[in-house]
Every structure is written in structure tokens, then in C-alpha cells.
């Protein structure tokens, strides 16, 4: 007969999972003991035991008179230079990288995309969008645009490989570097906030970048929206790139 774990442990496991999924972002307040007691159908002592276990793990912090808050997670260091890739950056920060792809399509380039990629107006481009995660937590939303004429089969490769570097290598481009990066600040709103599991108005760092091949020809125009409280961007001119 399988022995069930204590109720307080089941509650702490549930809350731990919801914190990991971003349902309670860093620095956000958890429901009150009374609310959690009603939710799980237990007394406050049991809830207090569950919250105490999470506090011992460093996941939550109790503030007298204010409640229990999710501890702020250390930011992932994300160097921006000439040849550093997404997966390498996230692995170096001690996290496991992954991606959730939301769109891969081929369409005419917008004016800003055509200009960044040195294409004629209306040229066809591949668009690759999704969420970049570290340990399952959304770190950034991205949109990458590539010249379709140069990489005719890139959309299919991205769907199979989910790695820009690997997909471009399969299309015959062995290396690319960052030519420019522009960083601005904005706020998370609408669907972007929801997809990144952030509250409305959370700070974002928006990067707009162009990557080029060894001959200087543009191969990727990318825009990323990084969660400001989860990622620390650092400029490293001697390195660089994106994936």
C-alpha cells in the first residue's frame, strides 16, 4: 500500500510548481493563509507548515504585517557581443535552455525588416517567433526574420531543429556575428505579458539586432523582449551574436 505524503507537503509541492510556472512571479504576494486554507480545505496551521517549508528552501519570504512573497530569483546573465548564442548564455547562467515556438511563416517583409536585411521592398522573409526559457521560466519573447531567397528551406529547418545556429548551418551558413544591437525599455502589456507570465506593466528590455555573415551581408533581423527582473543584459563587444 502506497503511503500518501502529508497534506502540508502536497500543498508546498503544488505552490512550488505554480511558482516555477510563473503563476506567482518573483516578488509577488502569495494568497493569504485564510485564502490558502479555503482553497485546500485545511486549517491555517497546515498552510503555515507548507509555507514554512517553502521559506526554508528560499522560495518565499515572510514579511511581518504584509504577507508571504515569492523570493526574487537571481537574474540570468545574458552577454551581448559578437558570437554568444542563446543556449550558451543560458547554460552559462546555470539554467537549462528551451524554446516554445509560436510562429514560423514566410511572408513579404515589412519596411523596417527589408531595410535591416538590405532587401528590396516586398521581398519574402521567414519569420520565427516564440518564447525563450530558462529552467521552464520565460526569459524573453523573440522574433527573428531571415531573407527567404538566400535560405529557401530555413522555415522547415527551424521547425525541426528549433535552433537558429543549427538551422543556418544546415542551410550552408557556418558562422554569423552581431553587427549591431539597440536596447530600449518598455512595459509588458496584453498577450506579451500573458505569454511571458508577467504582470501587466512589468519592465521589459527590448533589443533590436542585426546579424551578418563573415562577408558582412545581413542574415537575421531580430527583436527580443527580455523580462527585466529575470535577465541582466551585459555588453561584451569582443564576443556576440544570438541564437
N, C-alpha and C positions, 0 to 999 in steps of 0.2 A: 504494500500500500504506500503510495507516494505521500510524503508529509508536506503539507502546504506551508509556505513561508508565512511569517507573521504579517498581520494586516498592515502594521506600520511600514514594514519593508515593501509590501506591494504598493503602498501609497508613494513611498520615496522613489521606487522604481518608475512609477507612472510619471511623477513630476520630473524626474531626471530625464526621461525620454522626451517629454514635452519641452524641456529647456534645450535639449540637444537639437530638436527640430526647429527651434527658433520661435515656438509659440509664446515663450516668455523671453524676450530679448535681454541682453546684458543690461543691467541697471534698472530693469523694470520691476515693479512691485508684484509679488505673488498675491493671490486671493487671501483674505483674512482667514484666521483659524476657524471662525464660525462658518465662513463660506466653504472651506475645505471639508469641515465636519459634515455639513449638509450634503456636499457633493458625494462623499464617500460613505456616508451613513455611519459614521463613527463619532466617538466623543473627542473633545479637544485634546485630551491627554495623548491619544493615539496620533493625532495630527502633529502635535508638538514633538513627539518622538520621531516621526518621519522627517520633520523639518530639521530637527537636531542632527539627524544622520547626514542630511544634505549639507548642513553647515560644517560638520566635521570634514567632509570631502572638499570644502572650499567652494561649493557651487552656489551657496546662498549666504547672505549676511543679514543678521537681525539688527534693526535699528530701534532703540527704545522709543516707544511712543509713535513710531512711524510704520512699523511692519517689517516684513521679510522681503528682501530684494535679491534678485539674481546678481551674483558677483560679476563684475566686469572682466571679460576674458582678455588675456593679453593679445595685443594686435599682432596680426601676421605681418612680418616684414616683407615688403614687395619692392625689390630694387628695379628701377627703370634705367636701362643703359643701352648697350648696343646688341647684346646677344643672350640675354637671360630669358628663359621661357617660363610659361605659366607653371607647368608641372614642377620644374626645377625650383622655382621660387617657393611654392607651397611646401614641397618636400623639405626644403632647407629651413622652413619655419617650424618644422616638427609636425606637420599635418599631412593627412592623406588627401591628395587632389582628386577631384572628379568633376564631371560636367553633366548638366541636363540641357539637352538641345531642344529648342522650341521652334526653330525655323531654319530650313535650308531651301532656298529657291533661287531661280535665275530670272532676272528682270532687267529692264532698262535702268541705267544709272541715274541717280538724282544729280543735280547740278554740282553740289559740293563733292559728291563721290567721284564724278567724272574729272573734276579739277584736281582732286587729290591724287588720282591714279593716272593723270595725264592722258585721259581718254577723250575721244570726240563725244559731244553731247549725244545722249541716247544710246551709247554703247552698252552692250549687255554685260552684266556683272553677276557673280554668285554672291548671295547674302547668307551669312551664317550667324545665327543668334542663339543665345542661351544664357545659362547661369553657371558661373564657376564657383565651386565649393571647396572647402577645406574641412575635413572630418564631418562632412554632411551639412555644414553650416554655409549658407550662401555668403560669398565674399564679394562677388561682382556680377553685374549683368553685362553682357558683351554683344557687340555687333561688329562683324568683320566682313569686308567687301573686297572681292577679288575680280580682276579682269577675266571675263569668260573666254575671250578669244585666245588668250595665252594659255589658259588652263581649262580646256573644254570638258574634262571629266572630273574636275575638282569637287563638284557638288556630291557626286556619288562616293568619291573617296572620303570626304568629310563625314558622310553618313555612316560609313563602315569603320573609320578609324577614330573619329572624334578628337583628333589631334591635328592642328594646323601644320605643325612641323612635319609630321609623318605624311600627311596628305600632300603637301607641297613636294616633299621628297619623291613621292610616288609619281608626281607629275613632272619630274625632272629638275626641280629646283633644290639643290643640295644645301644651300645656305641663304640666309637673308638677315639683314640688320635693321635696326631702328634708325630712321633718318631724322625724325622729329617727334616730339611729344609736347602737347599743350595740356596743362592741368588747370581746371576751374572747379569751383564749388557750386553745389546745388542741393535741393532737398528732395527726398523721396516722396512721391505722390502717386496716387492711383494704382494701376496694375503693377508698376515697378516696385512700389512699397510692398505689395502683397507677394509678388514673386520672390522678393529678397527677404521676406519675413521680417520686415522692418515697420515700425510705427510711422504713420503719416508725419511728414516733417523731419524725419531723421536725416542727418547730414550725409551727403554723398560727395565723393571726389570723382569728377568726370575727366577722363583722359581721352584725348583725340590724337591719334598717332598714324604715321605712315612708315611702312617697312619697305625696303628696297632690296633688289638683288645685288650681287657683287659689282655689277656694272652701273648701279645707281638707278635702274628702272623701277618705278613703284610696282609692288606686287600685292600690297594689302593696305587698306584704309580701315582703321579700327577705332571704335568708340567703346569705352568701358565706363561703367558707373560703379565705383567701389564703395562699400559700406564704410563710412568714415570712422566708426567706432570699432571696426573689425580688422582694418587694413591700414598699415602705415607705409606710404609710398616714400621711397628714398631714391635720390638721383645718383646714378653711378655711370658717368659718361664713358668710362673705359670698357663697360660691358654693354648689355642692352638687348632689345628685341621683345617679342611677345609670342605666345602660342595660344 
